[in-house]
Amino acid sequence: MNFKMRKAVLLITLFLVSHNISAQKFMKKIQLKEGTVTTIKQNDLTIDYLLQVYNEKSAAHLIGDISLRVQNNEETIAEFYIDNDSTEDIYNTKIYKNYVLTFTIENNNKYLIIEPAQFGKIFALSSHGSATVGGENDLLEIEITDFQHEWGYDAPPEDPNRNYFEDINYTLKVKIKDVVKNFNFSSSEIEDHYTIELKHYSILILSDKYKDSSSLIEMVIHKKEGK
């Protein structure tokens, strides 16, 4: 390898190392304390969290459950609940503005991880707020602008073969620079993983969760190669 090639390889290596170091500095892994409200500063966030672990002193139906509420300047930005008796999917990574927040348990220790929202990361988007993914010059904004719960029967009462149905219809707004597009899809379409194809990106919708007057959509956004 000649001098010019060695120099080029060295520059690329230094760039990758500095990029990785920068990303690691940005990520914050917080070991959580139980039972008290704790405040943490992270970049432009002022995080308050309350972790509750329900033990034998709690109501019988709560024993073993874990609850984590995360607020920023008194605004709730993420809530996590692990119900040991439930078979529902647990969304342990949620997005708030341009941050992803992950609740994880390692060797009985409980952690909150805060890191920048980047392409290729699976997260759950709440209907309570918009979010941004990517860097300063490569930004994609997403928001659930509408969701409608529909239920009923597919035939009149006199039809003995009628079937009950239930579905959620979503509208997802995607903004890239000054271009805004709206996409409509239903919960039944998500069952086989619904994909939204854009010129430079693809949005893979993995699952959803509807509860009362709110919803969550689990997704991952990929930037297409060479774009």
C-alpha positions in Angstrom: 0.0 0.0 0.0 1.5 3.4 -1.1 1.6 6.5 1.0 -1.5 8.1 -0.5 -3.6 5.0 0.1 -2.4 4.7 3.7 -3.2 8.3 4.3 -6.8 7.9 2.8 -7.4 4.8 5.0 -6.1 6.6 8.1 -8.5 9.6 7.4 -11.5 7.3 6.9 -10.6 5.4 10.1 -10.2 8.6 12.1 -13.6 9.9 10.8 -15.4 6.6 11.8 -13.8 6.6 15.2 -14.6 10.2 15.9 -18.2 9.6 14.7 -18.6 6.6 17.0 -17.1 8.5 19.9 -19.5 11.4 19.3 -22.5 9.0 19.1 -21.4 7.3 22.3 -21.1 10.6 24.2 -24.6 11.5 23.0 -26.1 8.3 24.4 -27.0 8.3 28.1 -27.7 5.1 30.1 -29.4 5.9 33.4 -29.7 3.3 36.2 -33.1 3.9 37.7 -34.0 4.2 41.3 -37.4 2.9 42.6 -40.1 4.9 44.3 -38.9 8.5 44.1 -39.1 11.2 41.5 -35.6 11.8 40.1 -34.5 14.6 37.8 -31.8 14.3 35.2 -30.4 16.8 32.7 -29.6 15.5 29.1 -28.9 18.0 26.4 -32.0 20.1 26.0 -34.1 17.7 28.2 -35.0 18.1 31.9 -36.0 14.5 32.7 -38.1 13.5 35.7 -38.9 9.8 36.1 -40.8 7.7 38.5 -40.2 4.0 38.6 -42.6 1.7 40.5 -42.1 -2.0 41.1 -45.2 -3.6 42.6 -44.3 -6.2 45.3 -46.2 -8.4 47.7 -47.4 -5.3 49.5 -49.3 -4.2 46.4 -52.7 -5.3 45.2 -52.7 -8.9 44.2 -53.3 -8.2 40.5 -50.3 -5.8 40.4 -47.7 -8.0 42.0 -44.7 -8.3 39.7 -45.7 -5.5 37.4 -43.3 -2.6 36.6 -44.3 1.0 35.7 -42.0 3.8 34.5 -43.2 7.3 33.7 -40.9 9.8 32.0 -41.5 13.5 31.9 -39.7 16.5 30.3 -40.5 19.8 32.0 -43.6 18.3 33.5 -44.8 16.9 30.2 -45.2 13.2 30.0 -43.1 12.0 27.1 -43.1 8.2 27.6 -44.8 5.6 29.7 -43.7 2.0 30.0 -45.7 -0.7 31.7 -44.7 -4.4 32.1 -47.6 -6.6 33.0 -46.4 -10.0 33.9 -49.8 -11.6 33.3 -50.3 -10.0 29.9 -49.6 -11.5 26.6 -49.5 -8.1 24.8 -46.4 -6.8 23.1 -44.3 -4.5 25.3 -43.0 -1.5 23.5 -39.7 -0.8 25.3 -38.5 1.9 22.9 -40.5 5.0 22.3 -39.7 8.2 20.5 -40.0 11.8 21.6 -39.1 14.7 19.2 -35.6 13.6 18.1 -34.9 11.3 20.9 -35.6 7.6 21.4 -36.1 6.3 25.0 -35.6 2.7 25.9 -36.5 1.0 29.1 -34.4 -2.1 29.7 -33.7 -4.6 32.5 -30.3 -6.1 32.9 -29.3 -8.5 35.8 -32.3 -7.1 37.7 -31.0 -3.5 37.3 -33.4 -1.2 35.5 -32.1 1.4 33.0 -33.4 4.2 30.8 -31.4 4.8 27.7 -31.7 8.1 25.9 -30.1 8.5 22.4 -30.7 10.4 19.1 -33.4 9.1 16.8 -31.6 7.5 13.8 -32.5 5.4 10.8 -32.7 1.7 11.4 -33.9 1.9 15.0 -37.2 0.3 15.9 -39.4 2.5 18.0 -43.1 3.1 19.0 -44.6 6.5 17.9 -47.4 7.8 20.1 -50.5 9.6 18.8 -49.7 12.3 21.4 -46.8 14.0 19.5 -44.7 14.3 16.4 -41.1 13.0 16.1 -38.0 13.5 13.9 -35.6 10.9 12.7 -32.1 11.5 11.1 -29.5 14.3 11.1 -29.6 18.0 10.5 -29.4 17.7 6.7 -31.3 14.5 6.4 -34.4 14.9 8.5 -37.7 13.1 8.3 -40.7 14.2 10.4 -43.5 11.9 11.3 -46.8 12.2 13.1 -50.1 10.2 13.7 -52.6 12.8 12.7 -55.7 10.7 12.9 -56.9 7.2 14.1 -60.4 5.9 14.0 -61.7 2.8 15.8 -64.3 1.0 13.7 -66.3 -2.1 14.8 -69.5 -3.8 13.8 -70.9 -6.6 11.7 -70.3 -7.2 8.0 -74.0 -8.1 7.3 -77.5 -7.3 8.6 -78.8 -9.1 11.7 -80.9 -11.5 9.7 -77.8 -13.0 8.0 -76.8 -16.1 10.1 -73.3 -16.0 8.6 -72.4 -12.5 9.5 -69.1 -11.8 11.2 -68.0 -9.3 13.8 -65.1 -7.0 12.7 -62.9 -4.5 14.5 -60.2 -2.3 12.9 -58.3 0.9 13.4 -57.7 3.3 10.5 -54.6 5.5 10.8 -53.4 8.6 9.0 -49.6 9.1 9.2 -48.1 12.4 8.1 -44.6 12.4 6.8 -42.7 15.6 6.1 -39.3 15.7 4.3 -38.0 19.3 4.0 -41.0 21.2 2.7 -42.8 18.2 1.2 -45.7 16.8 3.2 -47.4 13.5 2.4 -50.2 11.7 4.2 -50.6 7.9 4.2 -53.7 5.9 5.2 -53.7 2.3 6.4 -55.5 0.1 8.8 -54.6 -2.2 11.7 -55.5 -5.2 9.6 -53.0 -4.3 7.0 -50.2 -4.0 9.6 -50.5 -7.7 10.4 -48.3 -8.6 7.5 -46.0 -5.6 8.0 -47.1 -2.6 6.0 -44.4 -0.7 4.1 -44.5 2.9 2.9 -42.1 3.5 0.1 -40.7 7.0 -0.4 -38.0 8.2 -2.9 -35.1 8.1 -0.4 -36.7 6.2 2.6 -38.8 3.2 3.5 -41.1 3.1 6.5 -41.9 -0.4 7.8 -44.9 -0.5 10.0 -44.5 -3.5 12.4 -47.4 -3.4 14.8 -49.9 -1.1 16.6 -51.6 -0.8 19.9 -54.9 1.1 20.4 -56.2 1.9 23.9 -59.0 4.2 24.8 -58.2 7.6 23.2 -54.6 7.0 22.2 -52.5 4.7 20.0 -49.0 3.6 19.4 -47.5 2.5 16.1 -44.3 0.5 16.1 -42.1 1.1 13.1 -38.6 1.4 11.7 -37.4 3.9 9.1 -34.6 3.0 6.7 -32.7 5.3 4.4 -32.2 3.6 1.0 -28.7 2.8 -0.1 -27.1 5.4 -2.3 -29.6 8.0 -1.4 
